[in-house]
Amino acid sequence: MSELQLNDLQRDALREVGNIGAGHSATALSTLLDTRINLTAPHVEIIKFRDLSSKLHYDNSTVAVLHMYVHGPAPSRIVVMFDRQQASEFVDAFIKRLIGNIHMFDSIKDSTLMELGNIIAGSYLTAIIDLTGVPLTLSVPTLAYGTLDSALPQLMKIVPDQDVFLIENSFLDKDKEINGQFLLIPESGSIAPLLAVFGVD
């Protein structure tokens, strides 16, 4: 299957989703963490699912992967990914800032990470809704740990030729940096139906 070819209007629309979604994420995290969140400019592109591992260079490192369904006229899946160690340190710093140095069960860390991932996913989805006017809703996230190639199959069926809308971001507060990836995967196996709702197909 050939790579999806985008025209300039489509690329601009996707970049706008990336920029607005990243801005919403930074604002929401700043409010939640009660600190300024600095944000790198998001890198936005479309790749094939089969190329994801080589593109992200996680190799054999352990990642935290959150998966959510998008329901509505443009049904899709959203995946938010972090390096597990980096994400764990970020969550530790966040919880300690709120309640001090106490022993934290893994279940609390997992719940906190899912909430952070949900905020990020919701921020990008809000950007899509704002730009398109299409009503979309987000499911409750599910979480898996492992290498990228082992964690993703736990959460969703892998279709190698699916087009994936990829946004890479780095968030930095005064204590920790966390690098994250946001994936939007249309259920159709092609991102073209999603682009159509932007009116730029």
Secondary structure in CASP SS format (residue, H / E / C, confidence):
PFRMAT SS
TARGET T0000
AUTHOR 0000-0000-0000
METHOD secondary structure of the structure
MODEL  1
M C 1.00
S C 1.00
E C 1.00
L C 1.00
Q C 1.00
L C 1.00
N C 1.00
D H 1.00
L H 1.00
Q H 1.00
R H 1.00
D H 1.00
A H 1.00
L H 1.00
R H 1.00
E H 1.00
V H 1.00
G H 1.00
N H 1.00
I H 1.00
G H 1.00
A H 1.00
G H 1.00
H H 1.00
S H 1.00
A H 1.00
T H 1.00
A H 1.00
L H 1.00
S H 1.00
T H 1.00
L H 1.00
L H 1.00
D C 1.00
T C 1.00
R C 1.00
I C 1.00
N E 1.00
L E 1.00
T C 1.00
A C 1.00
P C 1.00
H E 1.00
V E 1.00
E E 1.00
I E 1.00
I E 1.00
K E 1.00
F H 1.00
R H 1.00
D H 1.00
L H 1.00
S H 1.00
S H 1.00
K H 1.00
L H 1.00
H C 1.00
Y C 1.00
D C 1.00
N C 1.00
S C 1.00
T C 1.00
V E 1.00
A E 1.00
V E 1.00
L E 1.00
H E 1.00
M E 1.00
Y E 1.00
V E 1.00
H E 1.00
G C 1.00
P C 1.00
A C 1.00
P C 1.00
S E 1.00
R E 1.00
I E 1.00
V E 1.00
V E 1.00
M E 1.00
F E 1.00
D E 1.00
R H 1.00
Q H 1.00
Q H 1.00
A H 1.00
S H 1.00
E H 1.00
F H 1.00
V H 1.00
D H 1.00
A H 1.00
F H 1.00
I H 1.00
K H 1.00
R H 1.00
L H 1.00
I H 1.00
G C 1.00
N C 1.00
I C 1.00
H C 1.00
M C 1.00
F C 1.00
D H 1.00
S H 1.00
I H 1.00
K H 1.00
D H 1.00
S H 1.00
T H 1.00
L H 1.00
M H 1.00
E H 1.00
L H 1.00
G H 1.00
N H 1.00
I H 1.00
I H 1.00
A H 1.00
G H 1.00
S H 1.00
Y H 1.00
L H 1.00
T H 1.00
A H 1.00
I H 1.00
I H 1.00
D H 1.00
L H 1.00
T H 1.00
G C 1.00
V C 1.00
P C 1.00
L C 1.00
T E 1.00
L E 1.00
S C 1.00
V C 1.00
P C 1.00
T E 1.00
L E 1.00
A E 1.00
Y E 1.00
G E 1.00
T C 1.00
L H 1.00
D H 1.00
S H 1.00
A H 1.00
L H 1.00
P H 1.00
Q H 1.00
L H 1.00
M C 1.00
K C 1.00
I C 1.00
V C 1.00
P C 1.00
D C 1.00
Q C 1.00
D E 1.00
V E 1.00
F E 1.00
L E 1.00
I E 1.00
E E 1.00
N E 1.00
S E 1.00
F E 1.00
L E 1.00
D C 1.00
K C 1.00
D C 1.00
K C 1.00
E E 1.00
I E 1.00
N E 1.00
G E 1.00
Q E 1.00
F E 1.00
L E 1.00
L E 1.00
I E 1.00
P E 1.00
E C 1.00
S C 1.00
G C 1.00
S C 1.00
I C 1.00
A H 1.00
P H 1.00
L H 1.00
L H 1.00
A H 1.00
V C 1.00
F C 1.00
G C 1.00
V C 1.00
D C 1.00
END
